[in-house]
Amino acid sequence: MPIDHPKPHVVAIISLMLTSTPAMAQTTAAEGPALDGSQPHQADVAAPYREAAISKWAEQIDQLRQRDVDVTPAHNAVLLIGSSSIRRWTDADRFFAPRPVINRGYGGARYSDLVVFADTLISPHQFEDLIIFIGNDIAGKPQDKTPAEVEPLVRHVVAVARAHQPAAMIHLVEVTPSPKRFDVWPRIRALNAMLREVAFTEPNVSFVATAETYLDRNDQPLIELFVEDRLHLNDDGYDRWASILVQAVNAE
């Protein structure tokens, strides 16, 4: 039976990621605090997740990298990264116009793989705002992580973005209370509280609260704002999301 070998460009990205570590992760205590006053990273927080993330996502990440060739640099761009809610937001540019929008979302993303690919997705771009939405760290599955486990990953992604664009604003978007995952909503709320705390304790980071927009007066999900899978937003749901995000970006 023939064996499918990885494409050469995928082999290249796997080799690069396995043999290199983002600059922020290589910082040692001997180097002292970072310029923003924060303490340096003591270890490569992506290390426990790197091999699995590359095995699963390398080809999709490489496809996103290939799209960078066609991007016209613009200092005022809005960069979107995250999971499928970002990937499926195909008309985001009409909400942020005339500012250019760069969408680098990939379906199924968790912070445990975004931490591996953060430099790859962020560093090629000039941007004034970075919007991050990751909705899969708590999904009612055995591989779910606690907010405490996710927090250092979030902070690392923030650090990568800040090292690349120190003056840019970074917006952490609250995880949506979807009907499909509402049975674990209390745990997701705890994760959202952690994201809020990160925003309060990191410079140039905002927390974008969206959850209340998708709940009725009885604190139940508004099913009419989701597509048939009961997880992703429909057009009306995205219109509400866009209104909040545009307001957050313009409020700087």
Secondary structure in CASP SS format (residue, H / E / C, confidence):
PFRMAT SS
TARGET T0000
AUTHOR 0000-0000-0000
METHOD secondary structure of the structure
MODEL  1
M C 1.00
P C 1.00
I C 1.00
D C 1.00
H C 1.00
P C 1.00
K C 1.00
P H 1.00
H H 1.00
V H 1.00
V H 1.00
A H 1.00
I H 1.00
I H 1.00
S H 1.00
L H 1.00
M H 1.00
L H 1.00
T H 1.00
S C 1.00
T C 1.00
P C 1.00
A H 1.00
M H 1.00
A H 1.00
Q H 1.00
T C 1.00
T C 1.00
A H 1.00
A H 1.00
E H 1.00
G C 1.00
P C 1.00
A C 1.00
L C 1.00
D C 1.00
G C 1.00
S C 1.00
Q C 1.00
P C 1.00
H C 1.00
Q C 1.00
A C 1.00
D C 1.00
V C 1.00
A C 1.00
A H 1.00
P H 1.00
Y H 1.00
R H 1.00
E H 1.00
A H 1.00
A H 1.00
I H 1.00
S H 1.00
K H 1.00
W H 1.00
A H 1.00
E H 1.00
Q H 1.00
I H 1.00
D H 1.00
Q H 1.00
L H 1.00
R H 1.00
Q H 1.00
R H 1.00
D H 1.00
V H 1.00
D H 1.00
V C 1.00
T C 1.00
P C 1.00
A C 1.00
H C 1.00
N C 1.00
A C 1.00
V E 1.00
L E 1.00
L E 1.00
I E 1.00
G E 1.00
S C 1.00
S H 1.00
S H 1.00
I H 1.00
R H 1.00
R C 1.00
W C 1.00
T C 1.00
D C 1.00
A H 1.00
D H 1.00
R H 1.00
F H 1.00
F H 1.00
A C 1.00
P C 1.00
R C 1.00
P C 1.00
V E 1.00
I E 1.00
N E 1.00
R E 1.00
G E 1.00
Y C 1.00
G C 1.00
G C 1.00
A C 1.00
R C 1.00
Y H 1.00
S H 1.00
D H 1.00
L H 1.00
V H 1.00
V H 1.00
F H 1.00
A H 1.00
D H 1.00
T H 1.00
L H 1.00
I H 1.00
S C 1.00
P C 1.00
H C 1.00
Q C 1.00
F C 1.00
E C 1.00
D E 1.00
L E 1.00
I E 1.00
I E 1.00
F E 1.00
I C 1.00
G C 1.00
N C 1.00
D C 1.00
I C 1.00
A C 1.00
G C 1.00
K C 1.00
P C 1.00
Q C 1.00
D C 1.00
K C 1.00
T C 1.00
P H 1.00
A H 1.00
E H 1.00
V H 1.00
E H 1.00
P H 1.00
L H 1.00
V H 1.00
R H 1.00
H H 1.00
V H 1.00
V H 1.00
A H 1.00
V H 1.00
A H 1.00
R H 1.00
A H 1.00
H H 1.00
Q C 1.00
P C 1.00
A C 1.00
A C 1.00
M E 1.00
I E 1.00
H E 1.00
L E 1.00
V E 1.00
E C 1.00
V C 1.00
T C 1.00
P C 1.00
S C 1.00
P H 1.00
K H 1.00
R H 1.00
F H 1.00
D H 1.00
V H 1.00
W H 1.00
P H 1.00
R H 1.00
I H 1.00
R H 1.00
A H 1.00
L H 1.00
N H 1.00
A H 1.00
M H 1.00
L H 1.00
R H 1.00
E H 1.00
V H 1.00
A H 1.00
F H 1.00
T H 1.00
E C 1.00
P C 1.00
N C 1.00
V E 1.00
S E 1.00
F E 1.00
V E 1.00
A C 1.00
T C 1.00
A H 1.00
E H 1.00
T H 1.00
Y H 1.00
L E 1.00
D C 1.00
R C 1.00
N C 1.00
D C 1.00
Q C 1.00
P E 1.00
L C 1.00
I H 1.00
E H 1.00
L H 1.00
F E 1.00
V C 1.00
E C 1.00
D C 1.00
R C 1.00
L C 1.00
H C 1.00
L E 1.00
N C 1.00
D H 1.00
D H 1.00
G H 1.00
Y H 1.00
D H 1.00
R H 1.00
W H 1.00
A H 1.00
S H 1.00
I H 1.00
L H 1.00
V H 1.00
Q H 1.00
A H 1.00
V H 1.00
N H 1.00
A C 1.00
E C 1.00
END
